[in-house]
Amino acid sequence: MLTPARLRQLGVCLALGVLAAVVTGPGGDSVHPFRALRRSVIDPRIGIFIGLAVGLWALLIAAARLRPLLAEVTAAARARRRREPAGPSRPRSGRRMPPSA
């Protein structure tokens, strides 16, 4: 399950979480330029960003696992639609078409 590609994907998601914490964190000044960076990373709210990053990673894994199942369901629905006889033709607006002469 945890292939090198998945671990790399997790690393990217975590890096994006830390980056989001730094960008939305407190501002710095010219005297202590890295103080804001340290306060952003040490702040307890970074847990929220790390949690969101892990959630995004889990969503990416779930989407990859569900993709074949969704493709199978979509193919079955398309095949079923092709087999059904066509009903009376109606425009997309829902109004009835005038009778043909």
C-alpha positions in Angstrom: 0.0 0.0 0.0 2.7 2.5 0.9 4.7 2.5 -2.3 7.5 5.1 -2.8 5.2 7.1 -5.0 2.5 7.2 -2.3 5.1 8.3 0.3 6.4 11.0 -2.1 2.8 12.1 -2.5 2.4 12.3 1.3 5.6 14.3 1.5 4.3 16.8 -1.0 0.9 17.1 0.8 2.7 17.7 4.1 5.0 20.3 2.6 2.0 22.1 1.2 0.4 22.0 4.7 3.5 23.5 6.2 3.6 26.1 3.5 0.0 27.0 4.0 0.7 27.4 7.8 3.6 29.7 7.1 1.8 31.8 4.5 -1.3 32.3 6.7 0.8 32.8 9.9 1.9 36.0 11.6 4.0 38.5 9.6 7.6 39.2 10.1 9.7 42.3 10.3 13.1 43.4 9.0 14.8 43.1 12.3 13.9 39.4 12.9 12.9 38.0 9.5 12.7 34.3 10.6 10.7 34.9 13.8 7.4 34.7 11.9 8.5 31.5 10.2 9.4 29.9 13.6 6.1 31.1 15.2 4.1 29.7 12.2 5.7 26.3 12.4 5.7 26.0 16.2 2.2 27.3 16.6 -0.4 24.6 17.6 -2.6 25.5 14.6 -0.1 23.8 12.3 -1.8 20.6 13.4 -4.9 21.8 11.5 -2.8 22.3 8.3 -1.1 18.9 8.8 -4.4 17.2 9.3 -5.8 18.8 6.2 -2.7 17.7 4.2 -3.1 14.1 5.4 -6.9 14.3 4.6 -6.0 15.5 1.1 -3.6 12.6 0.7 -6.3 10.1 1.9 -8.7 11.6 -0.6 -6.2 11.1 -3.4 -5.7 7.5 -2.4 -9.4 6.9 -2.2 -10.0 8.5 -5.6 -7.3 6.3 -7.2 -8.9 3.2 -5.7 -12.4 4.2 -6.7 -11.6 5.1 -10.3 -11.8 1.6 -11.7 -15.1 1.0 -9.9 -16.5 4.2 -11.2 -15.4 3.4 -14.8 -17.1 0.0 -14.5 -20.4 1.5 -13.3 -20.2 4.2 -16.0 -19.6 1.6 -18.8 -22.5 -0.5 -17.5 -24.8 2.6 -17.6 -23.7 3.5 -21.1 -24.4 0.0 -22.3 -27.8 0.0 -20.7 -28.7 3.3 -22.3 -27.7 2.0 -25.7 -30.0 -1.0 -25.3 -33.1 0.9 -24.2 -35.5 2.0 -27.0 -35.6 5.7 -27.6 -38.7 7.4 -26.2 -40.5 10.4 -27.8 -38.1 13.1 -28.7 -38.2 16.2 -26.5 -36.1 19.3 -26.5 -34.0 19.9 -23.4 -36.2 22.7 -22.3 -39.0 20.2 -21.5 -41.5 21.7 -23.9 -43.3 19.4 -26.3 -42.3 19.5 -29.9 -45.0 20.3 -32.5 -46.4 17.2 -34.2 -44.6 16.3 -37.4 -46.6 16.6 -40.7 
